[in-house]
Amino acid sequence: MQEEQENFYCSTALLRSVKRIHLVVLVSVAIFTALLAYYAVTPTRAPTAEDVVAGVKTQFRVYSAVLRENELIPAKYTRDGEDVSPPLSWSGVPAEARSLVIVMYDPDAPSGIFYHWVLYNIPASINSIGENVPKTPVTPYGLQGVNSYGTVGYGGPYPPKGSRHRYVFLVLALDKELELGPGAHYSEVFKAVMGHVIAYARLTCVYERT
């Protein structure tokens, strides 16, 4: 009789252990399934201007009559001045380029990369843009998007007083024209650009408010 009771208790304990393991497995599967569903519908981090040129080896040259590498941007082209876009020129764009994109951004902004300007679907035949591009979705050079200020077109530097920030002018040569209408958000432009940059040019300047 005692042996039968011991067998009964062992069987009961084993059954409870199996049920417990089964429950743990079911819960784990449920959590894993929920995580898969979450990440399947949750958008990934939007690419940045630095992401779109990662791995691109071909470069060309961008320059300006008013800007110099690692030198101060004249106040005229900032929110302390007239807040107009500077003239830019470039050379050495690959012959196979189909369109160009201009991006200006501040990698030193306290809240993360701050985008001051995005001009896209510029014809590859163009090799310069003049000063003071109109702050409209459609321009003589191409289409303009929404910057980090929430406005269309160029928005000049305006860093916190006493801090010197870098401002990068990036010109991208693409193998296609972007299928975006006027006034696209800069994040939409970067998503459309990913995988289509065949060459780029970079000019980095600085600005400090005293």
C-alpha positions in Angstrom: 0.0 0.0 0.0 2.8 2.4 0.9 4.5 1.6 -2.3 1.3 2.4 -4.3 1.0 5.7 -2.5 4.6 6.6 -3.2 4.0 5.8 -6.9 0.9 7.9 -6.9 2.6 10.9 -5.4 5.5 10.5 -7.8 3.1 10.3 -10.8 1.2 13.3 -9.5 4.4 15.3 -9.1 5.7 14.3 -12.5 2.3 15.3 -14.0 2.5 18.7 -12.3 6.1 19.2 -13.6 5.0 18.4 -17.1 2.1 20.8 -16.9 4.4 23.5 -15.5 6.9 23.0 -18.3 4.0 22.9 -20.9 2.7 26.2 -19.4 6.2 27.8 -19.6 6.6 26.7 -23.2 3.1 28.1 -24.1 3.9 31.4 -22.5 7.3 31.6 -24.1 5.8 30.9 -27.6 3.1 33.5 -27.0 5.7 36.2 -26.0 7.9 35.3 -29.0 4.9 35.5 -31.4 3.8 38.8 -29.9 7.4 40.2 -30.4 7.4 39.0 -34.0 4.1 40.7 -34.7 5.2 43.9 -33.0 8.4 44.2 -35.0 6.6 43.2 -38.2 4.3 46.2 -38.0 6.6 48.7 -36.1 8.6 50.8 -38.6 12.4 50.7 -38.3 14.5 53.7 -37.6 14.4 56.1 -40.5 17.8 56.3 -42.3 19.9 59.4 -41.8 21.9 61.5 -44.3 25.0 59.6 -43.0 23.3 56.3 -43.6 22.6 56.9 -47.2 26.3 57.4 -48.1 27.6 54.5 -46.0 29.6 52.2 -48.2 29.6 54.6 -51.2 33.2 55.0 -52.3 32.9 57.4 -55.3 33.2 61.0 -54.4 33.1 64.3 -56.3 33.7 67.9 -55.3 31.3 70.5 -54.0 32.3 74.1 -53.3 30.9 77.6 -52.9 31.9 81.2 -53.5 30.9 82.1 -49.9 31.7 78.9 -47.9 35.0 77.3 -47.1 35.8 73.9 -45.5 35.9 74.1 -41.7 35.4 77.9 -41.7 32.5 80.0 -40.4 29.3 80.4 -42.4 28.7 84.1 -43.0 25.8 85.3 -40.8 23.8 86.2 -44.0 23.1 82.5 -44.5 21.9 81.9 -40.9 18.9 82.9 -38.8 21.0 85.7 -37.3 21.1 87.3 -40.8 18.9 87.0 -43.9 18.4 83.2 -43.6 18.9 82.6 -47.3 20.6 79.6 -48.8 24.2 79.9 -50.1 25.2 79.3 -53.7 26.7 75.9 -54.3 28.7 74.4 -57.3 30.0 70.9 -57.9 32.1 69.0 -60.4 33.0 65.4 -61.2 29.4 63.9 -61.0 29.4 60.4 -62.6 28.0 60.4 -66.1 25.5 57.7 -65.1 23.8 59.9 -62.5 20.1 60.6 -63.2 19.4 63.1 -60.5 21.0 65.0 -57.5 19.9 65.7 -54.0 21.3 68.4 -51.7 21.1 68.0 -47.9 22.3 70.4 -45.2 22.4 69.1 -41.7 23.8 69.7 -38.2 25.3 66.6 -36.7 26.0 68.4 -33.4 22.4 69.4 -32.5 21.6 68.4 -28.9 18.5 66.5 -29.9 20.2 64.6 -32.7 20.9 65.3 -36.3 19.0 68.5 -37.3 18.2 68.8 -41.0 18.2 72.4 -42.4 17.6 71.8 -46.0 16.7 69.1 -48.5 16.5 69.8 -52.3 15.8 66.7 -54.5 15.2 65.7 -58.1 17.7 68.1 -59.3 18.6 67.3 -62.9 22.0 65.7 -63.2 22.9 68.2 -65.9 22.9 71.0 -63.4 26.3 71.8 -61.8 25.4 74.8 -59.6 22.6 76.6 -57.8 22.3 80.2 -57.0 21.9 82.0 -53.8 18.5 82.3 -52.1 16.6 79.4 -53.5 12.9 80.2 -53.0 11.4 78.5 -50.0 8.7 76.8 -52.0 8.1 73.1 -52.7 8.9 73.6 -56.4 12.0 75.6 -57.4 13.9 76.4 -60.6 16.4 73.7 -59.6 14.2 70.9 -58.3 11.8 70.0 -55.5 12.2 71.0 -51.8 11.2 69.1 -48.8 10.3 69.8 -45.2 13.3 70.4 -42.8 13.6 69.9 -39.1 12.1 73.3 -38.4 8.9 71.9 -40.0 9.1 74.3 -42.9 9.8 73.9 -46.6 13.2 74.9 -48.0 16.3 76.3 -46.4 16.4 77.0 -42.7 19.7 78.5 -41.6 21.9 77.7 -38.6 20.8 78.8 -35.2 22.8 76.9 -32.6 22.6 77.6 -28.8 24.7 80.7 -27.9 28.3 79.9 -27.2 28.4 76.5 -28.9 30.1 75.9 -32.3 28.3 73.4 -34.5 29.3 71.8 -37.8 27.1 72.1 -40.8 27.4 69.6 -43.6 26.4 70.3 -47.2 25.9 66.9 -48.8 25.3 66.5 -52.6 24.2 63.0 -53.6 24.3 61.6 -57.1 21.6 59.0 -57.7 21.0 56.4 -60.3 17.3 57.4 -60.5 14.9 60.2 -60.1 12.9 60.0 -56.9 9.3 59.1 -57.2 8.3 61.8 -54.7 6.1 64.9 -55.1 7.0 68.4 -53.9 7.2 69.1 -50.2 8.2 65.6 -49.0 9.5 65.2 -45.5 13.3 64.8 -45.3 12.8 61.3 -43.8 10.8 60.3 -46.9 13.6 61.5 -49.1 16.2 59.5 -47.2 14.1 56.3 -47.5 13.7 56.8 -51.2 17.4 57.6 -51.6 18.7 54.5 -49.8 20.5 52.1 -52.2 20.5 54.6 -55.1 23.5 56.8 -54.2 26.3 56.2 -56.6 28.6 59.1 -55.5 28.5 62.0 -53.2 30.3 65.3 -52.3 30.6 66.9 -48.9 31.4 70.4 -47.6 31.6 70.9 -43.9 31.5 74.4 -42.4 30.9 75.7 -38.9 28.8 78.4 -37.1 28.8 79.8 -33.6 26.4 82.4 -32.1 28.1 84.8 -29.7 
